[in-house]
Amino acid sequence: MGRVSWRLRLLCIAAVVAMSMGNPSLHAAHALRSPWDGAVAVHASSPADTCAQPASLPQGIATSDYYSDAAHSIVDPARLHAYEQSVKVWHDAAQSVDRMADRYRATGDVSLAACVATWLDSFAGTGALTGTMSSNQSTYVQGWMLGSFAIAWLKTRDASSIPAAQRERVGRWLADVAVLNRQYYDRRGAKAKDTDAKNNHRYWAGVAVMAAGIGAGRKDLFDWGVDSSRIGITQITSDGTLPLEMARRARALHYHLFAAAPLVTMAELADANGVDLYGEHDAALARLVRTAVAGIKHPSFFAERAGIAQEPVKLNADDLAWAIPFERRFPDPTLKALLDQLPTRSMLYLGGLPPG
């Protein structure tokens, strides 16, 4: 009987191992961390009816870009208006989720975390972000919204008010959307002309897929995010610039700041899991941040290298709030003074308030 018992136990163990090898969500579940993990001082929930009805989102996204030149540096006002109208339903939903997630972090009210989970579970149930993407721009929006929702989830996922079944459905949906977004870039990476597989679009996809991977316990998605970050980091030159963003002509400075945002955020997500992206390529990420931030007050550097005067940077959260955790790690009085001028620190594409 003893031999049979041990044989049965070994067979069971082998079966579990085989199952986990075939399902990447099993062998990494809860193993991946985020900067928002840790105790939140919780208090009793508010009445259940304080959670508004989740927004109704379509499965697919139909939109197009808003530039009128090949360098994607001149904004066409009419096309910009059409774009803003086409993505409004997505931005409104993401802002609602982000605000609830940040209020939960600030107040500890677990009903807010439960409401975030309810909204994301509703999106999962209807297959939001999993339908047809009408254009390259639609895929970019898919990634931005995935990043926003995934980071809001990282801020709230540990709340005891979220049922296990709901937690599993949200994680599975985030992973499904991440796989779809990743596939776009994997297909385009083999073609030299497809610069969005190497420029800021790839970094934004990387942070979205990485955050979704952490939320879903998918190491393969996390690793793809790390690889995406390294694609950007290895392109940073000795003077702290990115050639593909410098090619954006009058918006070169703007796109250096825009590219730095996901790269810094990925470095924070990676650091929570023992991966030091800040130190790679001779600390290239710090060179990028310092060069881009210096350009806010002194854009002549970018004007000279891009060969054209730069559009002025208006200090708002989308331009600079991502640098908050960077400044915490690498104190800089000039950067801190700029951060102190921000009217808000919430970034839509990065799930609201940054860590730190």
C-alpha positions as CSV (number, residue, x, y, z in Angstrom):
1,M,0.0,0.0,0.0
2,G,2.9,2.4,0.8
3,R,4.4,2.0,-2.7
4,V,1.0,2.5,-4.4
5,S,0.4,5.6,-2.3
6,W,3.7,7.2,-3.2
7,R,3.2,6.3,-6.9
8,L,-0.2,8.0,-6.9
9,R,1.3,11.1,-5.2
10,L,4.1,11.3,-7.8
11,L,1.6,11.0,-10.6
12,C,-0.5,13.8,-9.1
13,I,2.6,16.0,-8.8
14,A,3.6,15.3,-12.4
15,A,0.1,16.1,-13.6
16,V,0.1,19.5,-11.8
17,V,3.5,20.3,-13.2
18,A,2.4,19.4,-16.7
19,M,-0.7,21.5,-16.4
20,S,1.3,24.5,-15.2
21,M,3.8,24.2,-18.0
22,G,0.9,24.3,-20.5
23,N,-0.8,27.3,-18.8
24,P,1.5,30.3,-18.2
25,S,-1.0,31.9,-15.9
26,L,-0.6,29.1,-13.4
27,H,3.1,28.9,-12.7
28,A,3.5,32.6,-12.2
29,A,0.3,33.6,-10.5
30,H,0.9,36.1,-7.7
31,A,4.6,35.8,-8.2
32,L,4.9,39.1,-10.0
33,R,4.9,42.3,-7.9
34,S,4.1,45.9,-8.6
35,P,5.2,49.2,-6.9
36,W,1.6,49.4,-5.4
37,D,1.8,46.1,-3.5
38,G,1.7,46.4,0.2
39,A,-0.6,47.3,3.1
40,V,-3.3,49.9,2.6
41,A,-5.0,51.2,5.8
42,V,-8.6,50.0,5.0
43,H,-11.9,50.9,6.6
44,A,-15.4,49.8,6.3
45,S,-17.0,49.9,2.9
46,S,-19.4,52.6,1.8
47,P,-23.0,51.5,0.8
48,A,-23.0,49.3,-2.2
49,D,-25.0,51.7,-4.3
50,T,-22.2,54.2,-4.4
51,C,-20.6,52.2,-7.3
52,A,-21.9,53.8,-10.5
53,Q,-23.1,51.6,-13.4
54,P,-20.0,50.6,-15.4
55,A,-19.5,52.4,-18.7
56,S,-20.6,50.6,-21.9
57,L,-17.6,50.0,-24.1
58,P,-17.5,48.6,-27.6
59,Q,-15.3,45.6,-28.4
60,G,-13.3,47.3,-31.1
61,I,-11.9,50.8,-31.7
62,A,-12.4,52.8,-34.9
63,T,-10.2,55.9,-35.1
64,S,-7.3,57.3,-37.1
65,D,-4.3,59.6,-36.5
66,Y,-4.4,63.4,-36.7
67,Y,-1.2,64.4,-38.4
68,S,-0.9,66.0,-41.8
69,D,2.7,65.3,-42.7
70,A,4.9,62.3,-43.2
71,A,7.0,63.1,-40.1
72,H,3.8,63.1,-38.0
73,S,4.8,66.5,-36.6
74,I,2.0,68.8,-37.8
75,V,-1.4,68.4,-36.2
76,D,-4.5,68.8,-38.4
77,P,-7.2,70.5,-36.2
78,A,-10.1,68.8,-37.9
79,R,-8.6,65.4,-37.7
80,L,-7.6,65.9,-34.1
81,H,-11.2,66.8,-33.3
82,A,-12.5,63.7,-35.0
83,Y,-9.9,61.6,-33.1
84,E,-10.9,63.1,-29.7
85,Q,-14.5,62.4,-30.4
86,S,-13.8,58.8,-31.4
87,V,-11.8,58.0,-28.2
88,K,-13.9,59.9,-25.7
89,V,-15.9,56.9,-24.5
90,W,-12.6,55.1,-23.8
91,H,-10.9,58.1,-22.1
92,D,-14.0,58.8,-19.9
93,A,-14.1,55.2,-18.7
94,A,-10.4,55.0,-18.0
95,Q,-10.5,58.3,-16.0
96,S,-13.4,57.0,-13.9
97,V,-11.5,53.7,-13.1
98,D,-8.2,55.6,-12.4
99,R,-9.9,58.0,-10.0
100,M,-11.5,55.2,-8.1
101,A,-8.2,53.3,-7.9
102,D,-6.4,56.4,-6.6
103,R,-9.1,57.2,-4.1
104,Y,-8.8,53.7,-2.8
105,R,-5.1,54.1,-2.3
106,A,-5.6,57.4,-0.5
107,T,-8.6,56.5,1.7
108,G,-8.5,52.7,2.1
109,D,-12.2,52.5,1.3
110,V,-12.5,48.9,0.0
111,S,-15.8,49.7,-1.7
112,L,-13.8,51.8,-4.2
113,A,-11.5,48.8,-5.0
114,A,-14.6,46.6,-5.4
115,C,-16.1,49.1,-7.8
116,V,-12.9,49.2,-9.9
117,A,-13.1,45.4,-10.1
118,T,-16.8,45.6,-11.0
119,W,-16.1,48.0,-13.9
120,L,-13.2,45.9,-15.2
121,D,-15.2,42.7,-14.8
122,S,-17.9,44.3,-16.9
123,F,-15.4,45.2,-19.6
124,A,-14.1,41.7,-19.5
125,G,-17.6,40.3,-19.9
126,T,-18.4,42.3,-23.0
127,G,-14.9,41.7,-24.6
128,A,-13.9,45.4,-24.5
129,L,-10.6,46.0,-26.4
130,T,-10.7,42.5,-28.0
131,G,-12.5,43.4,-31.2
132,T,-11.4,44.9,-34.5
133,M,-8.8,47.6,-34.5
134,S,-9.5,49.8,-37.6
135,S,-6.1,51.2,-38.0
136,N,-2.6,51.4,-36.5
137,Q,-3.8,54.3,-34.4
138,S,-6.6,52.1,-33.0
139,T,-4.0,49.6,-31.9
140,Y,-2.1,52.4,-30.1
141,V,-5.3,53.4,-28.3
142,Q,-5.9,49.8,-27.4
143,G,-2.5,49.7,-25.7
144,W,-3.0,53.0,-23.9
145,M,-6.3,51.9,-22.5
146,L,-5.0,48.5,-21.5
147,G,-2.2,50.2,-19.7
148,S,-4.6,52.5,-17.9
149,F,-6.9,49.7,-16.8
150,A,-4.1,47.3,-15.9
151,I,-2.3,49.8,-13.6
152,A,-5.6,50.7,-11.9
153,W,-6.0,47.0,-11.3
154,L,-2.5,46.7,-9.8
155,K,-3.5,49.5,-7.4
156,T,-6.6,47.6,-6.2
157,R,-6.1,43.9,-6.8
158,D,-5.2,43.0,-3.3
159,A,-8.4,44.4,-1.7
160,S,-10.3,41.8,0.3
161,S,-13.5,43.1,-1.1
162,I,-12.9,41.6,-4.6
163,P,-14.3,38.1,-5.0
164,A,-11.9,35.4,-6.3
165,A,-13.9,34.6,-9.4
166,Q,-14.0,38.3,-10.3
167,R,-10.3,38.6,-9.7
168,E,-9.7,35.7,-12.1
169,R,-11.9,37.0,-14.8
170,V,-10.2,40.5,-14.8
171,G,-6.8,39.0,-14.9
172,R,-7.7,36.7,-17.8
173,W,-9.2,39.6,-19.7
174,L,-6.1,41.8,-19.2
175,A,-3.9,39.0,-20.4
176,D,-6.1,38.4,-23.5
177,V,-6.0,42.1,-24.5
178,A,-2.2,42.1,-23.9
179,V,-1.7,39.2,-26.2
180,L,-3.7,40.9,-28.9
181,N,-1.7,44.1,-28.6
182,R,1.6,42.3,-28.4
183,Q,0.8,40.4,-31.7
184,Y,0.6,43.6,-33.6
185,Y,4.2,44.6,-32.7
186,D,5.5,41.1,-33.1
187,R,4.2,41.1,-36.7
188,R,5.7,44.5,-37.5
189,G,9.1,44.0,-35.8
190,A,10.6,42.2,-38.8
191,K,10.1,45.2,-41.2
192,A,12.6,48.0,-41.0
193,K,10.1,50.6,-42.2
194,D,7.7,49.8,-39.3
195,T,9.2,52.3,-36.9
196,D,6.4,51.9,-34.4
197,A,7.9,48.5,-33.5
198,K,10.9,50.4,-32.2
199,N,9.8,53.9,-31.2
200,N,7.6,55.3,-28.4
201,H,4.6,53.2,-29.5
202,R,6.5,50.0,-28.7
203,Y,7.4,51.3,-25.2
204,W,3.8,52.2,-24.5
205,A,2.8,48.8,-25.6
206,G,5.5,47.4,-23.4
207,V,4.3,49.1,-20.2
208,A,0.7,48.1,-20.9
209,V,1.6,44.4,-21.6
210,M,4.0,44.4,-18.6
211,A,1.4,45.8,-16.2
212,A,-1.2,43.3,-17.6
213,G,1.3,40.5,-17.1
214,I,1.8,41.4,-13.5
215,G,-1.9,41.7,-12.9
216,A,-2.6,38.3,-14.6
217,G,0.5,36.5,-13.2
218,R,1.9,36.0,-16.7
219,K,5.7,36.0,-16.7
220,D,5.8,35.8,-20.5
221,L,3.9,39.1,-20.8
222,F,6.1,40.7,-18.1
223,D,9.2,39.6,-20.0
224,W,7.9,41.0,-23.3
225,G,7.6,44.3,-21.5
226,V,11.2,44.1,-20.3
227,D,12.3,43.4,-23.9
228,S,10.2,46.4,-25.1
229,S,12.0,48.6,-22.6
230,R,15.4,47.4,-23.7
231,I,14.5,48.2,-27.4
232,G,14.2,51.8,-26.3
233,I,17.1,51.9,-23.8
234,T,19.6,50.5,-26.3
235,Q,18.7,53.3,-28.7
236,I,19.5,56.1,-26.3
237,T,22.6,57.9,-27.5
238,S,25.5,59.3,-25.5
239,D,23.7,62.7,-25.4
240,G,20.5,61.2,-24.1
241,T,18.4,61.4,-27.2
242,L,16.4,58.9,-29.2
243,P,16.9,59.1,-33.0
244,L,13.4,57.9,-33.9
245,E,11.9,60.6,-31.7
246,M,14.3,63.2,-33.0
247,A,12.8,62.5,-36.4
248,R,9.5,64.0,-35.3
249,R,10.7,67.4,-36.3
250,A,9.0,70.2,-34.4
251,R,7.6,67.7,-31.9
252,A,10.9,66.0,-31.1
253,L,11.1,67.4,-27.6
254,H,7.5,66.4,-27.0
255,Y,8.1,62.9,-28.1
256,H,11.2,62.5,-26.0
257,L,9.1,63.3,-23.0
258,F,6.4,61.0,-24.3
259,A,8.8,58.1,-24.8
260,A,10.4,58.6,-21.4
261,A,7.1,58.1,-19.6
262,P,6.6,54.4,-20.4
263,L,10.4,53.7,-20.1
264,V,10.5,55.1,-16.6
265,T,7.3,53.3,-15.6
266,M,8.6,50.0,-16.9
267,A,11.8,50.5,-14.9
268,E,9.7,50.9,-11.8
269,L,7.6,47.8,-12.6
270,A,10.7,45.8,-13.3
271,D,12.5,47.0,-10.2
272,A,9.6,45.6,-8.1
273,N,10.5,42.2,-9.6
274,G,14.3,42.5,-9.2
275,V,15.2,43.7,-12.7
276,D,17.4,46.8,-12.8
277,L,16.5,48.6,-16.1
278,Y,17.8,51.9,-14.7
279,G,21.4,50.6,-14.8
280,E,21.3,49.1,-18.3
281,H,23.3,50.5,-21.3
282,D,25.5,52.6,-19.0
283,A,22.5,54.1,-17.1
284,A,21.0,55.3,-20.4
285,L,17.5,55.9,-19.1
286,A,18.8,58.6,-16.7
287,R,20.5,60.3,-19.7
288,L,17.3,60.4,-21.6
289,V,15.3,61.8,-18.7
290,R,17.8,64.5,-17.9
291,T,18.1,65.5,-21.5
292,A,14.4,65.6,-22.1
293,V,13.7,67.5,-18.9
294,A,16.4,70.0,-19.7
295,G,14.7,70.6,-23.0
296,I,11.6,72.0,-21.3
297,K,13.4,75.2,-20.3
298,H,16.1,75.1,-23.0
299,P,14.5,73.7,-26.2
300,S,17.3,75.1,-28.4
301,F,19.2,71.8,-27.9
302,F,16.4,69.9,-29.6
303,A,15.8,72.6,-32.2
304,E,19.4,72.4,-33.3
305,R,19.4,68.6,-33.6
306,A,15.9,68.3,-35.2
307,G,16.6,71.2,-37.5
308,I,13.5,73.1,-36.6
309,A,12.1,75.2,-33.7
310,Q,10.3,73.1,-31.1
311,E,6.7,73.4,-30.1
312,P,6.6,74.8,-26.5
313,V,5.9,72.2,-23.8
314,K,3.0,73.2,-21.6
315,L,3.7,71.8,-18.1
316,N,1.0,69.3,-17.4
317,A,0.8,65.8,-15.9
318,D,1.0,64.0,-19.2
319,D,4.3,65.8,-19.9
320,L,6.1,65.2,-16.6
321,A,4.2,63.4,-13.8
322,W,5.8,60.1,-14.8
323,A,9.1,61.5,-13.6
324,I,8.0,61.5,-9.9
325,P,9.4,58.1,-9.1
326,F,12.6,58.9,-11.1
327,E,13.2,62.1,-9.0
328,R,12.6,60.1,-5.8
329,R,15.4,57.7,-6.9
330,F,17.7,60.4,-8.3
331,P,17.0,63.7,-6.5
332,D,17.2,66.7,-8.8
333,P,16.2,70.2,-7.6
334,T,15.4,71.4,-11.1
335,L,13.2,68.4,-11.8
336,K,11.5,68.7,-8.5
337,A,10.8,72.4,-9.1
338,L,9.1,71.5,-12.4
339,L,7.1,68.7,-10.7
340,D,5.9,71.1,-8.0
341,Q,4.4,73.3,-10.8
342,L,2.1,70.5,-12.1
343,P,-1.6,71.3,-11.5
344,T,-2.3,67.6,-11.2
345,R,-0.1,64.4,-11.2
346,S,-2.6,62.0,-12.7
347,M,-1.8,60.5,-16.1
348,L,-4.5,58.8,-18.1
349,Y,-2.3,56.3,-20.0
350,L,-0.5,55.3,-16.8
351,G,-3.5,54.5,-14.7
352,G,-3.7,57.8,-12.7
353,L,-1.2,58.8,-10.1
354,P,2.4,57.4,-10.5
355,P,4.1,55.4,-7.7
356,G,6.0,57.3,-5.1
